[in-house]
Amino acid sequence: MANTYNWTINKLDVRPTQDSLSNVVYNIHWGYTATSDQTDADGNAYSATNIGVQIVSTPDPSNFTAFESLTQADVEGWLEASDLDVAGLKASLDLQIEKLITPDSVALDAPWLV
């Protein structure tokens, strides 16, 4: 099983002004999705998503990117460089997908309800 991983950036919390800078990002609301190369009976790829919020460090004013010029790659780089445990996220998502493919528990209707 091979999974691919993708970030989704949902929101950016900013300080309107900070140290003479405008719209300074301090918090990232993110989603991290793993998609398997295996598919279910309907042909849909198995996938799982974790969501969270990550605080980012105060920017260096001499190396500041204006909010309007930020790209998703910039913000993903901040997440990858933060103290967020990306390897742990991947392991968690891999386990979730593994349990979707081969469940270790299922819920069945009581026999008298069928």
N, C-alpha and C positions, 0 to 999 in steps of 0.2 A: 504494500500500500504506500503510495506517495501522495503527500498532501502539498498544496500550495497555500501560501499565506498572504493576506492582504489587509492593510489598514483602511479604516474608514474614519475620517475626522468629522465628528458631528457638530462640535461647537468649539470656539476658542474664547476663553474668558480673558478680558483685557482690562488694563488700567488705562483710563482715558489719557492721563498724563502721569509720567514718572521720570524724574531726573531730566526734564526738558525734552523727553521723548513722548510721542503720541501713540495711543493704542498699543500698549506694551502687553504682549501675551504672557500670562503667568500660569494658565491652567488649560490643559487640552482634554476634551471629552472625546474618547476614542472607542472604536470597535476593532477587534482583530478577528478575522475569519480564516478558518482553514477549510479548504475544499479538497475532497478526496478524488483520486482518479477512478475510484470504484463507484458504481451506480446501483440504485435500488431496482426493484422489479419494474418500476415505471420509467427507468432510464434517467432518473434524476441523480446527480452527484450528491453524495453524502457531504454535509457541511456542519460546522459548529462555529459559534461566535461567542467571544467573551467581550464584555464592555468594561470601561473604567474611566477614571479621571487621573491625569498625571500633572503634577506641578512641575513647571520648568524654571530653570535658574534665571536670575536677573541678567538681562542682556548687557553686553559690552557696548557702550555708546559709540565706540569707534568702528564697530562691526555690526551695526544695527540694520536690519532689513525692515523697511516700512511695511505696515500691516497690509496695505494694498498690493504690495509686491511679493508677499509670501506665496509659496507654492506648496502643494501637498508634500512634495519631496522634502522641502525645508522642514515642515512640521514632523514628518516621519523621521527625519534625521534627529530631531530633538528627542523624540520618543526613544529611538534606538540608543542615543547617547545618555539617556537619563538612567536613574537607578531602577527603572522598571525591569522586571525579570522576564525578558522576552523569551528566553529558552524555556522557562517555566510555563509561560503562556502557550508556547507551541506544544509542550508535553501534555498540558491539560486538554488542549483542543484535539490532539492526536488520540488521547484516551476517550474523549467524548465520541469521536467518530468511530473508534474501534467498538465502543459499546452500542452504537447505532447499527453497525454491521453485524456484530455478534453479541446480542444482548445477554447479560448474565441474569436478567430478571425481566419478566413480562407481567402485565395485568390481564387477567382473564375474567370474563363475566362468571358469576356464580352459575352452576349448572341448572338451577331451577329458574334462572332468568332468561335462559336461551329459548 
